[in-house]
């Protein structure tokens, strides 16, 4: 049984890493897309289309359809809040941040979310990090700082303010996502569709109201479509699955390996060289992430969570 639980935990870690790789490629695709589409409208189209793609899966399956129609007012409030914080505010801030700041600066600022998650998670979720996890977090952040600092270029003050809001919302969204998912009562696809629909609607309405609806070229639609289908509909549903096994701090640390993945993608595809200092940063960050995983207190998910995961794994 312990071996099965360890294997299940490892599977969740690998799935979460796959999701972060897809999200890392999003930074490159978003940078390209922002050349022709305003930030909030771009974000709203991405998440709105993804929600539309996922909705038929919920409505066609009798089990998920009944759960959707049977959501209580408290469920709707929690999912609505998750949609506002994790999609509208967090993702909207990231799109705006990428339109105002270099991708490196955006990802560097996001790396401070684990500190907030670790503090709030211990209080709100009862998931207090172990000493080894705190050590891993420190080593991880040291590696990130070694890799990305010093940042010497002139930075946009509005962009920094937007990303400060995004960091706070990202941490809060991690806590809310864990609270919603860890009971296992609601299927991940229902959680994703409802919360994403709320967030996408707010993003799209705000974007169109502020800048109007742009005339999108084929290239823009192609980028929106890929981001919606692969990097959003697939990735966010899989991420919700991993939240049933991983703690909020684990999820946040894995999420922040995106910083290293983005740097590697830039090296491979954008010819941005890696020097000795940046290489050292990557090694430290990888070591820190490993320490966090090794320091995990494994716990069994609720029995109903296991049932729900099996039932909807093929959705």
C-alpha angles and dihedrals in degrees: 000000000000089000091050091050091049091050090048090051092049090050090053090050092051092047091050090050090052090053092050090052090055090047090048091057086052091071090062093044093047092051089055093045095049089066089076108017129058113247103246094041090049091051092046092051092048096051095034092056091045091053091050090052093050097043096077090056089058096043098044095049108077093211097053092038091056091047091049093050091045097054111134124228089255090053091050091049092051094046091044091052090049089052093050096046103035100036112019099037104025099040093036090054091049093051091047090045092053089051091054105030140039113270090242092059092047093052092043091056092048091057090075091067093088091064091056092043093050091052097043094038092058091053102038103030103028090235100133113185118241122240089256090053092051089050090049091050090052093049091046093053091045089055092049092051093047089051101046106029139123099046104189105170123101109268129211109249093209090051091052091050092049091051092048087060089045092054092052092046092047091055093045090047091054090055094046092047092052092047092052097043107038097073090061091216096120122051114244093239091057091048090049097047096047098042094041092049091054093048095043092050092053092047095048096045091048093046096048092044092053103039107009124239111303126224101250121211123217091261091055093050090048091054092046091048095051093045091048099046104035108017095039117020094039098031100047093047091051090047091055088053091055092051089069090067106025126070121237091256093049092049092048093050092048089047090054093056080081086083090065094039091052091051091051092048089052089051093051101039104023100038093239104156125229115225129193093271093052091045090054089051091054092051092049093047092050091049091050093051090050092051090052091053094046091051095054121129101220117217132177117250117236114280092244090054091058090049093051093048092053093044095052102030091104096047 
